[in-house]
Amino acid sequence: MKTSKTELCARMNKAWEDCKNFLETHRQADETISAEDKAIYDEMVKKVDAYKAEIALLDEVEQREAEMNKGTSKPITNTPKTTDKKVGRNSDEYKKVFLDFLRGAATMRQLKDALQEDTGSEGGYLVPQEFERRLVEKLGQLNVIRANAHVVSVGAHERAIPVVADEGTASWIAEEGSYGESDDSFAQVILKAHKCGKIFKVSDELLADSAFDLEEYILNALAKAIAKKEEEGFCVGTGDSYNQPTGIFTANGGSAGVTTAAANKITADELIDLVYSLGAGYRANAKWLLNTATIKAVRQLKDGNGQYLWQPALTQGMPNTLLGFPVLETAYAPTIEAGAKVIAFGDLDYYWIADREGFSLKRLEEAFATTGQVGFRGSRRVDGKVTQAEAIKILSMHA
């Protein structure tokens, strides 16, 4: 005969009372119980736990039967409940209030309750995390350096990257001979957080138009402007002293590879020399980086058989190649002229980009009111540096 849940509960309660009574009646003078009595007590508790597990199982069965008996004539439209509640800048409430804030529709109370704890360093509000994620994705699509570099997120103002400054060496050792000591020595590259931002304006009419996708407009406006400025900084940025990233083509960027014989001309042999100035370990993932004018000059170079060194991509979306290595085009590599560093060749994974978490956006109510516009000021913090100079070689024009 099947035991009911009510009877199981009664048996569990009685078993628990027996446990407590046993404990009270078997205490010794010092308020402890003997090892033998403790073993008996533990067995009694196991019996209580067994009843508890059986009751829990019956509860689950009853719940499932109740759900099955609801019928299927009506489709289930409720959204399943989840225990992973989104909080902070990841919550739906934050996103809603933030968008209302952009349009000027959020009350001061809403701003205080939902956004106050996420105020950026520039006095604006930090954008929702989904907005920031999409912005970073667009930056990667629009910025050729970011798309090929090593990108990390940092919460602090600085991040120290340990790099090998001098590699130790191995040696041949005689039978039962001593091992010589030869350790790697390490240095540090410090990635900071340099501010990059833009102010843009939106008319009052567009802000009042509910059909106007304000979020997408702001996303694209910021991404295009910041991606260009970042790419410029990653190529020719002057470094920490000027609150900029350190560019690949600067003194502290890639290392010297080849200097041309002429001040205004590059030869095929010089490009080949540049390839083999790079260590074999770095060539496996090496790419060319140069601007449009330099590409035009390089495309005209031929080998001894009259064949062009440049090979156009055979598949759409794939990069062109030069001497078998992919070519990346950037508007911010220096142009051919005396003394200029015009081509970088190497593994761009050794160029590190540090994104400071938290993109700040501020609404400027009065600055452009006379022209019927509202301003928005967006800013983010980023840095970039070459972490291993020998991983990227530079072709410089003769001075």
C-alpha positions as CSV (number, residue, x, y, z in Angstrom):
1,M,0.0,0.0,0.0
2,K,1.3,3.4,-1.0
3,T,2.3,5.6,1.9
4,S,0.8,9.1,1.8
5,K,2.8,12.3,2.1
6,T,0.9,13.1,5.3
7,E,1.9,9.9,6.9
8,L,5.5,10.4,5.8
9,C,5.5,13.8,7.4
10,A,4.2,12.3,10.6
11,R,6.8,9.6,10.6
12,M,9.6,12.2,9.9
13,N,8.4,14.4,12.8
14,K,8.3,11.4,15.2
15,A,11.8,10.3,14.1
16,W,13.2,13.8,14.7
17,E,11.6,13.9,18.2
18,D,13.2,10.5,18.9
19,C,16.6,12.0,17.8
20,K,16.2,14.9,20.2
21,N,15.0,12.7,23.1
22,F,17.9,10.3,22.5
23,L,20.4,13.1,22.6
24,E,19.0,14.5,25.8
25,T,18.9,11.2,27.7
26,H,22.3,10.1,26.7
27,R,24.3,13.1,27.6
28,Q,27.1,12.5,30.0
29,A,28.1,14.6,33.0
30,D,30.2,16.9,30.8
31,E,27.3,17.5,28.4
32,T,28.9,15.3,25.7
33,I,27.8,11.9,24.4
34,S,30.0,8.7,23.9
35,A,31.3,7.6,20.5
36,E,28.9,4.7,20.5
37,D,25.9,6.9,21.3
38,K,27.0,9.4,18.6
39,A,27.0,6.5,16.0
40,I,23.5,5.6,17.1
41,Y,22.4,9.2,16.9
42,D,23.9,9.6,13.3
43,E,21.9,6.6,12.1
44,M,18.7,8.1,13.6
45,V,19.4,11.3,11.7
46,K,19.9,9.4,8.5
47,K,16.4,8.0,8.9
48,V,15.0,11.6,9.2
49,D,16.9,12.6,6.1
50,A,15.5,9.6,4.2
51,Y,11.9,10.7,5.1
52,K,12.7,14.3,4.0
53,A,14.1,13.1,0.6
54,E,11.0,10.9,0.0
55,I,8.7,13.9,0.8
56,A,10.6,16.2,-1.5
57,L,10.2,13.6,-4.3
58,L,6.5,13.4,-3.7
59,D,6.3,17.2,-3.9
60,E,8.0,17.2,-7.2
61,V,5.7,14.5,-8.6
62,E,2.6,16.5,-7.5
63,Q,4.0,19.7,-9.1
64,R,4.6,18.0,-12.4
65,E,1.2,16.3,-12.4
66,A,-0.5,19.6,-11.7
67,E,1.3,21.2,-14.7
68,M,0.3,18.3,-16.9
69,N,-3.3,18.5,-15.8
70,K,-3.6,22.2,-16.8
71,G,-4.4,21.1,-20.4
72,T,-3.0,22.2,-23.7
73,S,-6.0,24.0,-25.3
74,K,-4.3,27.3,-24.6
75,P,-0.7,28.0,-25.7
76,I,1.9,28.9,-23.1
77,T,2.7,32.6,-23.6
78,N,4.4,33.4,-20.3
79,T,8.1,34.0,-20.4
80,P,10.0,31.4,-18.4
81,K,11.2,32.7,-15.1
82,T,15.0,32.9,-14.7
83,T,17.1,33.2,-11.6
84,D,19.8,35.1,-13.5
85,K,18.4,38.5,-13.0
86,K,20.2,41.3,-14.9
87,V,21.5,44.0,-12.6
88,G,23.4,47.3,-12.9
89,R,24.3,48.5,-16.4
90,N,23.2,45.1,-17.7
91,S,19.6,45.4,-16.6
92,D,16.6,46.2,-18.8
93,E,15.6,49.0,-16.4
94,Y,18.9,50.7,-16.8
95,K,18.7,50.5,-20.6
96,K,15.2,51.9,-20.6
97,V,16.0,54.8,-18.3
98,F,19.2,55.5,-20.2
99,L,17.4,55.8,-23.5
100,D,14.8,58.1,-21.9
101,F,17.7,60.1,-20.5
102,L,19.1,60.5,-24.0
103,R,15.8,61.8,-25.3
104,G,15.3,64.1,-22.3
105,A,12.3,62.1,-21.1
106,A,13.6,60.7,-17.9
107,T,12.7,62.4,-14.6
108,M,15.3,63.4,-12.1
109,R,14.0,60.7,-9.8
110,Q,14.5,58.0,-12.4
111,L,18.0,59.2,-13.1
112,K,18.8,59.2,-9.4
113,D,17.4,55.8,-8.8
114,A,18.7,54.0,-11.9
115,L,21.8,55.8,-13.1
116,Q,23.4,57.5,-10.1
117,E,25.7,54.7,-9.1
118,D,27.0,54.5,-12.7
119,T,28.2,58.0,-13.2
120,G,31.3,58.2,-15.4
121,S,34.5,60.2,-14.6
122,E,33.5,62.9,-17.0
123,G,30.2,63.7,-15.3
124,G,28.1,61.7,-17.8
125,Y,26.4,58.4,-17.3
126,L,28.0,55.1,-18.2
127,V,26.2,53.5,-21.2
128,P,24.4,50.1,-20.8
129,Q,26.7,47.1,-21.1
130,E,25.0,45.9,-24.3
131,F,25.5,49.3,-25.9
132,E,29.2,49.3,-24.9
133,R,29.6,45.7,-26.2
134,R,28.1,46.7,-29.6
135,L,30.3,49.8,-29.7
136,V,33.5,47.8,-29.2
137,E,32.3,45.4,-31.9
138,K,31.9,48.3,-34.4
139,L,35.3,49.7,-33.4
140,G,36.8,46.4,-34.4
141,Q,35.0,46.4,-37.7
142,L,36.1,50.0,-38.5
143,N,39.7,49.9,-37.1
144,V,42.1,47.7,-38.9
145,I,44.7,47.8,-36.1
146,R,42.1,46.8,-33.4
147,A,40.8,44.0,-35.6
148,N,44.3,42.4,-35.7
149,A,45.8,43.4,-32.4
150,H,45.6,41.8,-28.9
151,V,42.7,43.5,-27.1
152,V,42.2,43.3,-23.3
153,S,39.8,45.0,-20.9
154,V,41.1,46.7,-17.8
155,G,39.2,48.0,-14.8
156,A,42.1,49.9,-13.2
157,H,43.8,53.0,-14.6
158,E,46.9,51.0,-15.5
159,R,47.8,47.4,-16.4
160,A,51.4,46.0,-16.3
161,I,52.2,43.5,-19.1
162,P,55.3,41.4,-18.3
163,V,57.4,40.7,-21.3
164,V,60.6,38.8,-21.8
165,A,63.5,41.3,-22.1
166,D,66.2,38.7,-22.5
167,E,65.7,34.9,-23.1
168,G,67.9,32.4,-21.2
169,T,69.8,29.8,-23.1
170,A,70.2,26.1,-22.9
171,S,73.5,24.2,-23.1
172,W,74.9,20.7,-23.8
173,I,75.8,18.9,-20.6
174,A,78.3,16.1,-20.1
175,E,77.2,12.9,-18.3
176,E,76.7,13.8,-14.6
177,G,77.8,17.4,-15.5
178,S,76.4,20.5,-13.9
179,Y,73.6,22.6,-15.4
180,G,74.5,26.2,-16.0
181,E,72.2,28.9,-14.8
182,S,70.6,31.0,-17.5
183,D,67.2,32.6,-16.6
184,D,64.9,34.7,-18.7
185,S,64.9,38.3,-17.6
186,F,61.6,40.2,-17.6
187,A,60.5,43.8,-18.2
188,Q,57.1,45.5,-18.0
189,V,55.0,47.4,-20.5
190,I,52.6,49.7,-18.7
191,L,49.2,50.2,-20.5
192,K,47.4,53.3,-19.2
193,A,44.0,54.8,-20.0
194,H,44.1,57.8,-22.4
195,K,40.8,59.6,-23.0
196,C,39.3,59.7,-26.5
197,G,36.0,61.4,-27.2
198,K,33.7,63.4,-29.4
199,I,30.8,65.9,-29.2
200,F,28.0,65.6,-31.8
201,K,24.6,67.3,-32.1
202,V,21.1,66.0,-32.7
203,S,18.1,68.3,-33.6
204,D,15.2,68.7,-31.2
205,E,12.9,67.4,-34.0
206,L,14.8,64.1,-34.3
207,L,14.8,63.6,-30.5
208,A,11.1,64.1,-30.4
209,D,10.5,61.5,-33.3
210,S,9.9,58.2,-31.6
211,A,10.6,56.4,-35.0
212,F,14.1,57.8,-35.0
213,D,16.5,55.1,-33.7
214,L,18.5,57.4,-31.4
215,E,20.6,54.6,-29.9
216,E,21.8,53.3,-33.3
217,Y,22.5,56.9,-34.5
218,I,24.6,57.6,-31.4
219,L,26.3,54.2,-31.7
220,N,27.4,54.8,-35.3
221,A,28.4,58.4,-34.8
222,L,30.7,57.5,-31.9
223,A,32.1,54.4,-33.4
224,K,33.1,56.0,-36.7
225,A,34.8,59.0,-35.0
226,I,36.5,57.1,-32.3
227,A,37.6,54.3,-34.6
228,K,39.4,56.8,-36.8
229,K,41.1,58.5,-33.9
230,E,42.1,55.2,-32.3
231,E,43.6,53.9,-35.5
232,E,45.6,57.1,-35.9
233,G,46.9,56.7,-32.3
234,F,47.7,53.1,-32.8
235,C,49.8,54.0,-35.9
236,V,51.5,57.3,-35.0
237,G,50.4,58.1,-31.4
238,T,53.1,59.9,-29.4
239,G,52.7,58.0,-26.2
240,D,52.0,58.6,-22.5
241,S,53.6,62.1,-22.4
242,Y,51.0,63.3,-24.8
243,N,48.1,61.3,-23.4
244,Q,48.0,59.1,-26.5
245,P,48.7,55.5,-27.3
246,T,52.2,54.6,-28.5
247,G,52.0,54.1,-32.3
248,I,53.6,51.2,-34.2
249,F,55.4,53.6,-36.5
250,T,56.9,55.7,-33.7
251,A,60.3,55.5,-31.9
252,N,58.9,53.2,-29.2
253,G,56.9,51.1,-31.6
254,G,58.3,48.5,-34.0
255,S,62.0,47.9,-34.2
256,A,64.3,48.9,-37.1
257,G,64.2,46.5,-40.0
258,V,65.4,48.0,-43.3
259,T,66.3,51.4,-44.5
260,T,65.9,52.1,-48.2
261,A,68.8,53.2,-50.4
262,A,66.7,56.1,-51.8
263,A,64.7,58.7,-50.0
264,N,61.6,58.4,-52.3
265,K,61.7,54.9,-53.7
266,I,61.2,51.3,-52.4
267,T,62.7,48.3,-54.2
268,A,61.6,44.7,-54.4
269,D,64.8,43.5,-52.7
270,E,64.2,45.9,-49.8
271,L,60.8,44.3,-49.2
272,I,62.4,40.9,-49.2
273,D,65.0,42.1,-46.8
274,L,62.3,43.4,-44.5
275,V,60.6,40.0,-44.5
276,Y,63.7,38.2,-43.4
277,S,64.7,40.9,-40.9
278,L,61.8,39.5,-38.9
279,G,62.5,36.4,-36.8
280,A,61.1,33.1,-38.2
281,G,58.9,32.6,-35.1
282,Y,57.0,35.9,-35.8
283,R,56.7,35.4,-39.6
284,A,54.0,32.7,-39.2
285,N,51.4,35.3,-38.3
286,A,53.0,38.3,-40.0
287,K,51.1,41.0,-42.0
288,W,52.1,44.1,-43.9
289,L,50.7,47.5,-42.7
290,L,51.0,50.5,-45.0
291,N,48.9,53.4,-46.4
292,T,47.2,53.7,-49.8
293,A,49.9,55.7,-51.5
294,T,52.6,53.3,-50.5
295,I,50.4,50.4,-51.7
296,K,50.2,52.0,-55.1
297,A,54.0,52.2,-55.3
298,V,54.5,48.7,-54.1
299,R,51.9,47.2,-56.5
300,Q,54.1,48.3,-59.4
301,L,57.1,46.3,-58.2
302,K,58.1,43.1,-60.2
303,D,60.4,40.3,-59.6
304,G,63.3,39.2,-61.9
305,N,60.8,37.4,-64.1
306,G,58.6,40.4,-64.6
307,Q,55.9,39.1,-62.3
308,Y,54.2,41.5,-59.9
309,L,55.1,40.9,-56.2
310,W,51.5,41.9,-55.3
311,Q,48.9,39.2,-55.5
312,P,45.3,40.2,-55.4
313,A,42.9,38.2,-53.3
314,L,41.1,35.4,-55.2
315,T,38.2,35.3,-52.8
316,Q,36.0,38.3,-51.7
317,G,36.7,39.3,-48.1
318,M,40.2,37.8,-48.1
319,P,43.2,40.2,-47.9
320,N,45.6,40.8,-50.8
321,T,49.1,39.4,-50.3
322,L,52.6,40.7,-50.8
323,L,55.4,38.1,-51.0
324,G,52.8,35.6,-49.6
325,F,51.8,37.7,-46.5
326,P,48.5,39.5,-46.0
327,V,48.3,43.2,-46.6
328,L,46.5,45.6,-44.2
329,E,45.7,49.1,-45.4
330,T,45.5,52.1,-43.0
331,A,45.2,55.8,-43.8
332,Y,47.4,56.7,-40.9
333,A,50.7,55.0,-41.8
334,P,53.2,57.7,-42.8
335,T,53.6,58.5,-46.6
336,I,56.8,57.9,-48.5
337,E,59.2,60.8,-47.9
338,A,62.8,61.2,-46.7
339,G,63.3,59.7,-43.2
340,A,59.7,58.4,-42.9
341,K,58.8,55.0,-41.4
342,V,56.4,53.8,-44.0
343,I,55.8,50.1,-43.8
344,A,55.4,47.8,-40.8
345,F,55.8,44.0,-41.1
346,G,55.2,41.6,-38.3
347,D,52.8,39.9,-35.9
348,L,50.3,42.5,-34.8
349,D,49.2,40.3,-31.9
350,Y,52.2,41.8,-30.1
351,Y,50.5,45.2,-30.3
352,W,48.3,45.3,-27.2
353,I,45.2,47.5,-26.8
354,A,43.8,48.1,-23.4
355,D,40.1,49.2,-23.2
356,R,39.1,50.8,-19.9
357,E,35.7,49.5,-18.9
358,G,32.9,52.0,-18.8
359,F,31.9,54.3,-21.7
360,S,30.7,57.7,-20.6
361,L,28.0,59.7,-22.3
362,K,26.8,63.2,-21.3
363,R,23.8,65.1,-22.6
364,L,24.5,68.8,-23.2
365,E,21.1,70.6,-22.8
366,E,22.0,74.3,-23.1
367,A,25.2,74.4,-25.2
368,F,23.4,74.3,-28.6
369,A,19.9,75.3,-27.5
370,T,19.9,78.5,-29.6
371,T,20.2,76.3,-32.8
372,G,17.5,73.9,-31.7
373,Q,19.9,71.1,-31.0
374,V,21.0,68.9,-28.1
375,G,24.7,67.9,-27.8
376,F,26.1,64.6,-26.7
377,R,29.6,64.1,-25.4
378,G,30.9,60.6,-25.5
379,S,34.3,59.5,-24.2
380,R,36.2,56.3,-23.5
381,R,39.7,55.5,-22.3
382,V,42.2,53.3,-24.2
383,D,45.9,52.7,-24.6
384,G,48.0,50.7,-27.1
385,K,51.7,49.7,-27.2
386,V,54.0,47.2,-28.9
387,T,54.9,44.7,-26.2
388,Q,57.7,43.0,-28.2
389,A,59.5,45.4,-30.5
390,E,61.3,42.6,-32.4
391,A,57.9,41.1,-33.4
392,I,57.2,44.1,-35.7
393,K,59.9,45.4,-38.1
394,I,59.8,48.8,-39.8
395,L,60.9,49.9,-43.3
396,S,62.2,53.4,-43.1
397,M,63.0,55.7,-46.0
398,H,66.6,57.0,-46.4
399,A,67.1,60.4,-44.8
